[in-house]
């Protein structure tokens, strides 16, 4: 019994005290961050969005997703652009960016977010049911326990973004509510 307690201390208590205990990996956040990076391969931004850093702004609170995006940004680029990750919890914190990822905890109505980015070439990525029909270009969904995404090509084009046919093929295509 004493030996078991000693082993448990070595495995759990000592690493926590020494600061070596890491938070569990959120595989869903990792999968979404990979999706977000891969979207950059299939979407073309206007020329003025192809200079400087490629900015991904996360609107909302999701520490695991923020960590995954930051990890990805350390090693990846979009063409010649270095990836910069920003995080805001306010509508006013949304500035010029290439991708705006809205976390599910955000209470701001989607219409307000869409109004805020109107006239900007921002790929709006969300993950709430129905958002691809209400203004988002891409909306994460889970289908049969698999992470997938809806694509509203018309919404992407409203932001002056060109979506490749390959991305359409990989997506669950949706259209606006009429």
C-alpha positions in Angstrom: 0.0 0.0 0.0 2.8 2.4 0.9 4.6 1.5 -2.3 1.4 2.4 -4.4 1.1 5.8 -2.7 4.8 6.4 -3.4 4.3 5.6 -7.0 1.2 7.8 -7.3 3.1 10.7 -5.7 5.9 10.2 -8.2 3.5 10.1 -11.2 1.1 12.9 -10.2 2.1 15.0 -7.3 5.8 15.5 -8.0 5.2 16.7 -11.6 2.5 19.1 -10.5 4.8 20.6 -7.8 7.6 20.9 -10.3 5.4 22.5 -12.9 5.8 19.7 -15.3 2.1 18.6 -15.3 0.6 19.6 -18.6 -3.0 20.1 -19.3 -4.7 17.3 -21.2 -4.6 17.7 -24.9 -7.9 18.8 -26.3 -8.0 16.7 -29.5 -11.1 18.6 -30.8 -9.2 21.9 -30.5 -6.2 20.3 -32.3 -8.5 19.1 -35.1 -10.1 22.5 -35.5 -6.8 24.3 -35.6 -5.6 21.9 -38.4 -8.8 22.6 -40.3 -8.3 26.4 -39.8 -4.8 26.1 -41.2 -5.9 24.0 -44.1 -8.6 26.5 -45.0 -5.8 28.9 -45.9 -4.8 26.5 -48.7 -8.2 26.7 -50.3 -9.2 30.3 -49.9 -7.6 33.2 -51.6 -7.6 36.7 -50.0 -7.4 40.0 -51.9 -3.8 41.3 -52.5 -3.9 43.8 -49.6 -4.5 40.9 -47.2 -1.5 39.0 -48.6 1.1 41.3 -47.0 2.3 41.6 -43.4 1.3 38.9 -41.0 -1.5 36.5 -41.7 -3.8 37.2 -38.7 -6.1 34.7 -37.1 -8.2 36.3 -34.5 -10.1 34.1 -32.0 -13.2 35.9 -30.6 -14.2 34.3 -27.3 -12.7 32.1 -24.6 -11.2 28.7 -25.4 -7.8 28.2 -23.8 -7.2 24.8 -25.5 -8.0 26.2 -28.9 -5.8 29.3 -28.3 -2.9 27.1 -27.3 -3.4 24.9 -30.4 -3.5 27.9 -32.7 -0.4 29.4 -31.1 1.4 26.0 -31.4 0.5 25.9 -35.1 1.6 29.5 -35.7 5.1 28.7 -34.5 5.8 26.4 -37.3 3.5 27.2 -40.2 3.1 30.1 -42.6 0.6 31.1 -45.2 2.7 31.6 -48.4 5.3 34.1 -47.3 3.2 35.4 -44.4 4.0 34.6 -40.8 0.9 33.5 -38.8 -0.1 35.8 -35.9 -2.7 34.7 -33.4 -4.8 37.3 -31.6 -7.5 36.8 -29.0 -10.3 39.1 -28.1 -13.4 38.8 -25.9 -15.1 42.0 -27.1 -16.7 42.9 -30.4 -14.5 46.1 -30.5 -11.4 43.9 -30.3 -12.1 42.5 -33.8 -9.8 44.4 -36.1 -8.3 43.6 -39.5 -7.5 39.9 -39.7 -7.6 37.2 -42.3 -9.6 34.7 -40.3 -12.0 35.4 -37.5 -12.8 32.3 -35.4 -15.8 32.7 -33.1 -15.9 30.3 -30.2 -19.2 28.8 -29.1 -19.2 30.7 -25.8 -19.6 34.1 -27.5 -23.0 35.6 -26.7 -22.8 38.4 -29.3 -25.4 37.9 -32.0 -23.9 36.7 -35.2 -25.6 39.6 -37.0 -23.6 42.1 -34.9 -20.3 40.2 -35.8 -21.2 40.2 -39.5 -21.9 43.9 -39.3 -18.6 44.5 -37.6 -16.6 42.8 -40.4 -18.7 44.1 -43.3 -16.5 45.4 -46.1 -13.5 43.5 -44.8 -12.0 40.4 -46.4 -12.3 38.1 -43.4 -13.0 34.4 -43.4 -15.6 34.1 -40.7 -15.4 30.7 -39.0 -18.0 29.7 -36.3 -19.3 26.6 -34.7 -23.0 27.0 -33.8 -25.9 25.3 -35.6 -27.3 27.4 -38.4 -24.5 30.0 -38.5 -23.4 29.2 -42.0 -26.9 30.1 -43.2 -26.8 33.4 -41.2 -23.5 34.9 -42.3 -20.6 32.7 -41.5 -18.5 31.4 -44.4 -17.5 28.2 -42.5 -19.2 26.6 -39.6 -17.8 23.6 -37.7 -20.2 20.7 -37.1 -20.0 17.2 -35.8 -21.5 14.5 -38.0 -21.5 10.9 -36.9 -18.9 11.7 -34.2 -16.6 13.3 -36.8 -15.5 16.9 -37.1 -16.7 18.4 -40.4 -17.5 21.8 -41.7 -20.3 23.6 -43.5 -19.3 26.0 -46.2 -21.4 28.9 -47.4 -19.6 29.9 -50.6 -21.8 32.9 -51.2 -21.0 34.3 -47.7 -17.2 33.9 -48.4 -17.6 35.7 -51.7 -19.4 38.6 -49.9 -16.1 39.1 -48.1 -14.2 39.2 -51.4 -12.7 35.8 -50.8 -12.2 33.2 -53.5 -13.0 29.6 -52.5 -11.5 26.8 -54.4 -13.7 24.0 -55.8 -11.6 21.5 -53.7 -12.8 23.2 -50.5 -16.4 23.0 -51.7 -16.0 19.3 -52.4 -14.6 18.7 -48.9 -17.4 20.6 -47.2 -21.0 20.3 -46.4 -22.3 23.0 -48.7 -25.1 25.3 -47.4 -26.9 28.3 -48.7 -28.4 31.4 -46.9 -31.8 31.3 -45.4 -34.1 32.8 -48.0 
